[in-house]
Amino acid sequence: MSAKRSKARPTAVRLAALGVTGALLVLLSGCDVGSHVDGFGWPQNGITEQSKRMYDLWIGSVVAALIVGVFVWGLIFWCVIRYRKRGEKLPVQTRFNMPMEFLYTIAPVLVVSVLFYYTAIVQTDVNKQTANPAVTVEVEAFKWNWQFNYQDGPTENGRVGKTVTSTLGTTEVIPVLVLPTGRTIRFEETSRDVIHSFWVPELLFKRDVFPGNVRNVFEVTIDQTGAYVGRCAELCGTYHSMMNFELRAVSGDDYDKFLAAKQAGQSTQQALQSIGQDPLASTTSPFPTRRDLSNFNPGGTAAGTGS
Ligand SMILES: [Cu+2]
């Protein structure tokens, strides 16, 4: 009787484990698991090829964690029920069970190794730089705005590409960074004063912008047209929170026309209008700094001679 029962139980456990694994495999191969569970908390609105690779890595990691979790929870509940106290007799002691100890040492190492392998692959891919990107844009940050310099090529042996035209943000006008879809875009970041951080949430990527000779460089390929807000993500001073810009992703043809119009002497607003785009940023608006006599120096106190 007891022999029969002990045979039936492992079969049930095995079937349950098989069922869970099977269900997960079907979900994984058949459709995008993340879209059913809100991306397991990961933003699903990435607009670059690189952001999709990162999203896939996250979903894979969470599914792997869930499989391990379900297995461990199963073992815990099975042990609690199967080996609950039945009398005063001391149960069989299983210390120094070498196969078991070997298993629970090697299994976590294997899990971490697999996670590390895929992380390294995706990270290398996201950080990859090509020899000849189709577009190079220099991102120049300063307190408290942005200048975008469209360049004729990437940095070569420390030489910075030549700027062919620029867009400069002001307190009144949000700078719009126009970029094409379907082309490799290289960002070269530099700051005129303190450390800022270039962040467009939809790129699922941000990089600090350093002053001096350190140029942070990365590449993306955008695959969706649209307007996306950009921000400074490094506390850089009084008006840090107002350091917004807009990324406007347009088709390759429109980008070429925009650049030609800019090079012909048009302003960014005119050039945007010439390709049928909204001339002003639509995702964010200029903030009033309210920096005037009434709040900056209400008493009208003289500055003095200094010391
Ligand atoms: Cu900043």
Boltz pocket constraint, residues with backbone or C-beta under 6 A from the ligand:
constraints:
  - pocket:
      binder: B
      contacts: [[A, 141], [A, 142], [A, 195], [A, 196], [A, 197], [A, 232], [A, 233], [A, 234], [A, 235], [A, 236], [A, 240], [A, 243]]
      max_distance: 6.0
